[in-house]
């Protein structure tokens, strides 16, 4: 098929439709903008005038090029204007009734060779195509908001779509400077299919009062490097829009992870739809505003605060990467640190690892030679846990094995002085299970650092039902002293970050397992469409497939949700010894060093 797609109609001139029209006009296409609302059409023209004026000021285009772009965009109030279009992209409200009527009306207007594209992100392309007299010419063309900036375009085929139509719009996407990803017809496609499940779980976590909205959002930004937290993102997308997408996903998948959290319906019915209404999970300075303003749920600094215990010395139990990183963090902050390992040799090796890390910081200009020497001088390596007898805070960072940790806490209970806070860095095991083996469970708390500890700002502070208020306050105060951001959460599997991250990773594996999309396409979709720093398969290979599988088994075991069951493909790769970068092969192969 050889369709040049020089004349393209965009039906629906809301934010997304206007953005798509701008992308097309700036790429040299003749754009016919159609909207029943004259106000929307005027706003679309004004928006294009403003954005191109900014481009001229930034010297992105010349004034003549700007005039040419504006001349290529014409607006109309009737679908008849699409008669000469070679491609029509509808971006009308997300309901079957409205979209189906548009497709029926277009059948009577456009030429038999014209391609009809829906911009839906939640509805069935197949169902919409079935309403057309030429279903082979119907496909999905899912841009991401804001369309001029976002590089991803999902090209969605139904079982009825002609391959030639897919090839044509895929080539168009490339000519627009976008990265097209070919996907099949299922609710949410790739990016939203993974994103909205994660957002839904975050909403449910908030609704269960497990953690505050601020802590949930901070945890995912700082722990995963995401540009926005999930609740702030729901407000940006629109709580009502998210609920619509999830309902479509759930009706197709019947996966409880996609069943909209009740709070989404409650907020929607109350008109609290996010930024556009001025209030959703957060409150904003005005409808459509971006600035969050304090409300009744905003934490008040120092309100009801309990004083923590004084801490001048810290003990770190372990000799691996995490233990070394945590010891470095405390020593840099001025604490006297005892680094206790199983034997003097392991302790010395861990201290040497810290010395190497500090030297790298000096070579990069992040640390002075004097600060390096002072930091290293604060670290005392020891070959026995007995050396922790005088510390005020003992942090364990040993293997993620419950029996290993229990045995270590039995020893800490005997060795550490009365009043010392005992912290575990577990990422998935129950903190109370280690607290119970001590004679002082009120002194035990979770202090989950993220790897690499010197670089990552987040610490999940996990209190059990037995943790004392002053022990909890001590850890929060220490986090502030070492310039980490503490977030509070209860003692359940995965805490905040892993409880939201690993179901998302597991669902990505299921997509590959079902041959819905490739790891490369899924990674591209999440980086370009979701702003993720790494795609799910890049991240799985870095974390380690065995580590990921272990965490997913813990989550499934605690929550008993069938949707959390580890993907069989992940289990098969682990059984085959394909664990990711550390073995040279996971979802991808890596060069051996």
C-alpha positions in Angstrom: 0.0 0.0 0.0 1.3 3.4 -0.9 -0.7 6.1 0.9 1.3 9.4 1.3 -0.9 10.6 4.2 -0.5 14.2 3.3 -3.9 15.3 4.5 -5.0 14.2 7.9 -8.1 14.9 9.9 -8.2 15.1 13.7 -11.6 14.7 15.2 -11.9 16.2 18.7 -9.8 19.2 19.6 -9.3 18.8 23.3 -5.8 18.8 24.8 -4.8 15.5 23.1 -6.4 16.3 19.7 -4.8 19.7 19.7 -1.4 18.3 20.5 -1.7 15.7 17.7 -2.7 18.4 15.3 0.4 20.4 16.2 2.7 17.4 15.7 1.2 16.8 12.3 1.2 20.4 11.1 4.8 21.0 12.2 5.7 17.8 10.3 4.4 19.3 7.0 0.9 17.7 6.9 -2.3 19.4 6.0 -4.4 19.1 9.1 -8.2 19.3 9.3 -9.3 19.9 12.8 -12.9 19.0 13.5 -14.9 19.7 16.7 -18.6 20.4 17.3 -17.6 23.1 19.8 -16.5 26.4 18.2 -14.9 27.3 21.5 -12.7 24.2 21.3 -11.7 24.9 17.8 -10.8 28.5 18.7 -8.8 27.3 21.6 -6.9 24.8 19.4 -5.9 27.5 17.0 -4.8 29.8 19.9 -2.8 26.9 21.4 -1.0 26.3 18.2 -0.3 30.0 17.8 1.1 30.2 21.3 3.3 27.1 21.0 4.8 28.1 17.6 5.4 31.6 18.9 7.4 30.1 21.8 9.3 28.0 19.2 10.3 31.1 17.3 11.5 32.8 20.5 13.6 29.8 21.2 14.9 29.8 17.7 13.5 26.3 17.0 11.7 27.6 13.9 11.7 30.8 11.8 8.8 33.2 11.6 8.1 32.0 8.0 8.0 28.4 9.2 5.6 29.4 11.9 3.2 31.0 9.4 3.4 27.9 7.2 2.5 25.7 10.2 -0.5 27.8 11.1 -1.6 27.9 7.4 -1.6 24.1 7.4 -4.1 23.9 10.3 -7.8 24.6 9.5 -10.7 24.0 11.8 -14.3 22.9 11.0 -17.4 22.0 12.9 -18.7 19.1 10.7 -17.3 15.7 9.8 -17.9 16.4 6.2 -14.7 18.4 6.2 -12.8 15.0 6.5 -13.9 14.0 3.0 -10.5 14.4 1.4 -8.4 13.1 4.4 -6.2 10.1 3.8 -6.1 9.4 7.5 -8.6 10.4 10.2 -7.6 10.2 13.9 -10.5 10.5 16.4 -9.8 11.8 19.9 -13.3 12.2 21.1 -14.5 11.4 24.7 -13.7 7.9 25.9 -17.0 6.1 25.4 -18.1 3.5 22.9 -21.3 5.3 22.1 -19.6 8.5 21.0 -16.7 6.8 19.2 -18.9 4.3 17.4 -21.1 7.1 16.1 -18.1 9.0 14.8 -16.9 5.9 12.9 -20.4 5.3 11.5 -20.6 8.9 10.3 -17.1 8.8 8.8 -18.0 5.8 6.7 -20.4 8.0 4.8 -17.8 10.8 4.3 -14.3 9.5 3.7 -12.9 7.6 0.6 -12.7 3.8 0.7 -8.9 4.1 0.8 -8.8 6.3 3.9 -7.5 4.9 7.2 -9.5 5.5 10.3 -7.6 5.6 13.6 -8.9 5.7 17.2 -6.8 7.5 19.8 -8.4 5.4 22.6 -6.2 4.1 25.4 -8.8 1.9 27.0 -11.5 0.7 24.6 -11.5 -2.2 22.2 -10.3 -1.3 18.8 -11.9 -4.5 17.4 -15.3 -3.4 18.8 -14.9 0.0 17.3 -13.8 -1.4 13.9 -16.8 -3.7 13.8 -19.0 -0.6 13.6 -17.2 0.4 10.3 -18.1 -0.8 6.9 -14.3 -1.2 6.3 -13.0 -2.7 9.5 -9.7 -3.6 7.7 -9.0 0.1 7.5 -9.5 0.7 11.3 -6.7 0.7 13.8 -5.5 2.3 17.0 -3.0 5.2 17.1 -2.3 6.0 20.7 -0.3 9.1 21.3 0.8 10.1 24.8 0.2 13.5 26.5 1.6 16.0 25.8 1.7 14.7 22.2 4.4 17.2 20.9 6.8 16.1 23.6 6.2 12.4 24.1 8.0 10.2 21.7 5.9 7.0 22.0 3.1 6.0 19.7 1.4 2.7 20.2 0.1 1.3 16.8 -2.8 -1.1 17.7 -4.0 -3.8 15.3 -7.2 -5.7 15.7 -7.7 -9.1 14.1 -9.5 -7.3 11.3 -6.8 -4.7 10.5 -5.0 -4.9 7.2 -1.2 -5.2 7.6 -0.8 -2.5 4.9 -2.7 0.0 7.0 -0.4 -0.7 10.0 2.7 -0.3 7.9 1.5 3.1 6.6 0.7 4.6 10.0 3.9 3.1 11.4 5.9 4.9 8.8 4.0 8.1 9.5 4.8 7.8 13.2 8.5 7.6 12.3 8.3 10.6 10.0 6.7 12.5 12.9 9.8 11.8 14.9 8.0 9.3 17.2 8.9 5.8 18.1 6.1 3.4 17.1 5.5 0.2 19.1 3.3 -2.4 17.5 0.8 -4.0 19.9 -2.4 -6.0 19.8 -5.9 -5.0 20.9 -6.3 -5.4 24.6 -7.3 -2.7 27.2 -4.5 -0.4 28.1 -2.2 -1.8 25.4 1.4 -1.9 26.8 2.2 1.4 28.6 -1.2 2.0 30.2 -1.8 -1.7 30.7 1.2 -1.8 33.0 0.9 1.8 34.3 -2.7 1.7 35.5 -2.4 -1.5 37.4 0.4 0.1 39.4 -1.6 3.3 39.9 -4.6 1.2 41.1 -2.5 -0.6 43.6 -1.1 2.7 44.9 -4.7 4.0 45.3 -5.7 0.9 47.2 -2.6 1.2 49.4 -3.6 4.8 50.3 -7.2 3.8 50.8 -6.1 1.1 53.3 -4.3 3.8 55.3 -1.1 1.8 55.0 0.9 4.9 54.2 0.3 8.6 53.6 -0.2 10.0 50.1 3.1 12.0 50.6 5.0 8.9 51.7 3.7 6.7 48.9 4.6 9.3 46.3 8.0 10.1 47.8 8.8 6.4 48.0 8.2 5.7 44.3 10.0 8.9 43.2 13.1 8.4 45.4 13.1 4.6 45.4 12.5 4.0 41.7 13.6 7.3 40.1 10.1 8.0 38.7 9.3 11.6 37.6 6.0 11.6 39.7 4.5 9.6 42.5 1.5 7.5 41.6 -1.1 9.5 43.4 0.1 12.8 42.0 0.1 11.1 38.6 -3.5 10.0 39.1 -4.4 13.6 39.8 -2.7 14.7 36.6 -4.3 12.0 34.4 -7.7 12.5 36.0 -9.1 10.2 38.7 -12.2 9.6 36.6 -10.2 8.8 33.5 -8.1 6.3 35.4 -11.2 4.7 36.7 -12.6 4.3 33.2 -9.4 2.8 31.9 -9.3 0.3 34.9 -12.9 -0.7 34.4 -12.2 -1.5 30.8 -9.1 -3.5 31.8 -10.9 -5.4 34.5 -13.8 -6.3 32.2 -11.4 -7.9 29.8 -8.9 -9.4 32.3 -11.0 -10.1 35.4 -7.7 -9.7 37.3 -8.4 -8.3 40.7 -5.3 -6.0 40.4 -7.3 -4.1 37.7 -10.5 -3.9 39.7 -10.7 -0.1 40.4 -9.9 0.8 44.0 -13.2 2.0 45.6 -11.5 5.4 46.4 -11.3 6.1 42.7 -15.0 5.8 42.4 -15.7 7.8 45.5 -13.5 10.7 44.4 -15.0 10.6 40.9 -18.6 10.7 42.1 -17.7 13.6 44.4 -16.2 15.5 41.5 -12.7 15.4 43.0 -11.1 14.3 39.7 -7.6 15.7 40.3 -5.9 18.8 38.9 -8.6 19.6 36.5 -11.2 20.1 39.3 -8.7 21.5 41.7 -8.8 18.6 44.1 -8.2 14.8 44.0 -5.8 13.0 46.2 -4.2 16.4 46.7 -5.7 19.9 46.8 -4.5 22.5 44.2 -4.4 26.2 44.0 -7.2 26.3 41.4 -9.0 24.1 38.9 -6.4 23.2 36.3 -3.6 24.4 38.7 -0.3 22.6 39.3 0.6 23.9 42.7 -0.4 21.7 45.7 -1.7 23.6 48.6 -2.0 22.4 52.2 -5.3 20.7 53.2 -6.7 18.8 56.2 -4.5 15.8 55.3 -1.2 17.6 54.9 1.3 16.5 57.6 2.1 19.2 60.2 5.8 19.2 61.0 6.5 18.3 64.6 2.8 17.7 65.5 2.7 15.1 68.3 6.3 14.2 67.8 8.0 11.9 70.2 11.7 12.5 71.0 14.1 9.9 69.8 17.0 8.3 71.7 20.4 9.9 71.4 22.7 8.2 68.8 26.4 8.8 68.5 27.6 5.4 67.5 26.3 3.0 64.9 27.0 -0.7 64.4 26.5 -2.3 61.0 26.3 -6.1 60.8 27.3 -7.6 57.5 30.1 -7.4 54.9 28.4 -7.2 51.5 27.6 -4.3 49.2 24.6 -3.1 51.2 26.4 -3.3 54.6 29.4 -1.4 53.2 27.2 1.3 51.7 25.2 1.8 54.9 28.4 2.1 56.9 29.7 4.7 54.4 26.5 6.7 54.8 26.8 6.8 58.6 30.5 7.6 58.6 30.1 10.4 56.1 27.5 11.9 58.4 29.9 12.0 61.3 28.9 8.9 63.3 31.4 6.5 64.8 30.8 3.2 62.9 31.6 -0.4 63.9 31.5 -2.6 60.8 31.0 -6.2 62.2 31.4 -9.2 59.9 32.0 -12.9 60.2 35.7 -12.7 60.8 38.3 -10.0 60.6 39.1 -10.7 56.9 35.6 -10.1 55.8 35.4 -6.9 57.8 38.6 -5.6 56.4 37.4 -6.4 52.9 34.2 -4.4 53.5 36.2 -1.5 54.8 38.4 -1.6 51.7 35.3 -1.5 49.6 34.3 1.7 51.3 37.7 3.1 50.8 37.4 2.5 47.1 34.0 4.1 47.0 35.3 7.2 48.8 38.2 7.4 46.4 35.8 7.4 43.4 34.0 10.3 45.1 37.3 12.2 45.5 38.2 11.6 41.8 34.8 12.9 40.7 35.1 16.1 42.8 32.2 15.1 45.1 34.4 14.7 48.2 37.7 16.2 49.4 40.7 14.1 50.3 40.4 15.3 53.9 36.7 14.3 54.1 37.7 10.9 52.7 40.3 10.3 55.3 38.1 11.5 58.2 35.2 9.3 57.0 37.4 6.2 56.8 38.9 6.9 60.2 35.4 6.8 61.7 34.9 3.1 60.6 36.2 0.4 62.8 36.2 -3.1 61.3 35.5 -6.0 63.6 35.3 -9.8 63.2 32.6 -10.4 65.7 29.2 -9.0 66.7 30.6 -8.6 70.2 32.1 -5.4 69.0 28.6 -3.9 68.8 28.2 -3.9 72.6 28.4 -0.2 73.0 26.6 1.2 69.9 23.4 3.2 70.2 21.9 1.9 66.9 22.7 -1.6 65.3 21.7 -2.1 61.7 21.8 -5.6 60.2 22.5 -6.0 56.5 23.0 -9.7 56.1 21.4 -12.3 53.7 17.7 -12.0 53.0 17.0 -15.2 54.9 14.6 -15.2 57.8 16.4 -17.8 59.9 19.8 -16.1 59.3 18.3 -12.8 60.5 16.6 -14.4 63.5 19.8 -15.9 64.6 21.6 -12.6 64.2 18.9 -10.7 66.2 19.2 -13.3 69.0 22.9 -12.4 69.2 22.2 -8.7 69.0 19.8 -9.0 71.9 22.5 -10.5 74.0 25.3 -8.2 72.9 23.8 -4.8 72.5 23.3 -2.5 75.5 19.9 -1.8 76.9 18.2 1.0 75.0 20.0 0.4 71.8 17.7 0.5 68.7 18.0 -2.7 66.6 17.2 -2.2 62.9 16.8 -4.7 60.0 17.3 -3.7 56.4 15.0 -6.5 55.1 13.2 -5.6 51.9 10.5 -8.3 52.0 10.6 -10.3 55.3 8.3 -9.5 58.3 10.1 -7.3 60.8 8.0 -8.6 63.6 9.4 -12.1 63.0 12.9 -10.9 63.9 11.6 -8.7 66.7 9.9 -11.6 68.5 13.2 -13.5 69.0 14.5 -10.7 71.1 13.6 -9.8 74.7 13.0 -6.2 73.6 10.7 -6.1 70.5 9.9 -2.5 71.3 13.4 -1.6 70.3 13.2 -3.3 66.8 12.3 -1.4 63.6 12.8 -1.8 59.9 15.2 0.5 58.2 15.1 -0.4 54.5 17.9 1.3 52.6 18.0 1.1 48.8 21.0 0.1 46.7 23.4 1.8 46.3 22.9 3.2 49.8 25.3 6.2 49.4 23.4 7.4 46.4 19.8 6.5 47.1 17.9 9.0 49.2 15.0 6.8 50.4 14.7 4.8 53.6 11.5 2.9 54.4 10.9 3.1 58.1 8.9 0.0 59.1 7.3 -0.2 62.5 5.7 -3.3 63.8 2.8 -3.5 66.2 5.4 -3.8 69.0 7.8 -1.0 68.0 8.1 1.7 70.6 7.3 5.3 69.6 10.8 6.5 70.7 12.5 3.7 68.7 10.6 4.8 65.6 11.4 8.5 66.3 15.1 7.6 66.7 15.3 6.1 63.2 13.5 9.0 61.6 15.9 11.5 63.3 18.9 9.4 62.2 17.6 9.4 58.6 17.4 13.2 58.7 20.9 13.4 60.1 22.3 11.2 57.3 20.3 13.2 54.7 18.0 10.4 53.7 14.2 10.8 53.2 12.3 8.5 55.6 8.8 7.2 54.7 6.7 5.4 57.2 4.9 2.2 56.5 3.6 -0.8 58.3 5.1 -4.3 58.6 3.7 -6.1 55.6 5.3 -7.7 52.6 7.1 -5.4 50.1 6.5 -2.3 52.3 5.8 0.5 49.8 8.2 0.3 46.9 8.5 -3.4 46.4 4.8 -3.9 46.9 4.1 -1.6 44.0 7.1 -2.3 41.8 7.2 -6.0 41.6 3.6 -6.7 40.5 4.3 -4.2 37.7 7.4 -6.1 36.7 5.6 -9.4 37.0 2.8 -8.1 34.7 5.4 -7.1 32.1 6.8 -10.7 32.1 3.3 -12.0 31.6 2.9 -9.7 28.5 6.0 -11.4 27.0 4.9 -14.8 28.1 1.6 -14.3 26.2 3.5 -13.1 23.1 1.7 -9.7 23.3 4.8 -7.6 23.0 8.6 -8.0 23.0 10.9 -7.0 25.9 12.4 -4.3 23.7 9.0 -2.9 22.8 7.8 -3.0 26.4 10.9 -1.3 27.7 10.6 1.4 25.1 6.9 1.9 25.9 7.6 2.4 29.6 10.6 4.7 29.2 9.0 6.8 26.4 5.4 6.7 27.5 5.8 6.5 31.3 9.0 8.4 31.9 10.6 5.4 33.6 14.4 5.6 33.9 14.6 1.9 33.0 12.3 -0.5 31.2 10.9 -3.4 33.3 13.2 -6.0 31.6 16.3 -3.8 32.0 15.4 -3.5 35.7 14.7 -7.2 36.2 18.1 -8.1 34.7 19.8 -5.5 37.0 18.0 -6.6 40.1 18.4 -10.3 39.4 15.7 -12.6 38.3 16.2 -14.8 41.3 15.8 -11.8 43.7 12.7 -10.7 41.8 11.2 -14.1 42.0 11.8 -14.4 45.7 10.1 -11.0 46.4 7.1 -11.9 44.1 6.7 -15.2 46.0 6.7 -13.3 49.3 4.0 -10.9 48.0 1.9 -13.7 46.6 2.2 -15.6 49.9 1.1 -12.7 52.0 -1.7 -11.2 49.9 -2.9 -14.5 48.3 -4.0 -12.6 45.2 -3.9 -14.9 42.1 -2.8 -11.8 40.1 0.4 -11.7 42.2 1.4 -15.3 41.3 4.9 -15.2 39.7 4.9 -15.5 36.0 5.9 -19.0 34.9 8.4 -17.6 32.4 10.2 -15.9 35.3 10.3 -19.2 37.2 11.6 -21.0 34.2 14.4 -18.6 33.6 15.5 -18.7 37.2 15.4 -22.6 37.1 17.7 -22.4 34.0 20.2 -20.2 35.8 19.4 -17.2 33.7 19.5 -14.6 36.5 20.3 -11.4 34.6 23.4 -9.4 34.3 25.2 -11.3 37.1 25.1 -14.5 35.1 25.4 -12.9 31.6 21.9 -13.9 30.6 18.4 -13.0 31.8 15.8 -11.5 29.5 18.7 -10.4 27.4 22.3 -11.6 26.9 25.3 -9.6 28.2 29.0 -9.7 27.3 31.1 -11.5 29.9 33.6 -9.3 31.6 
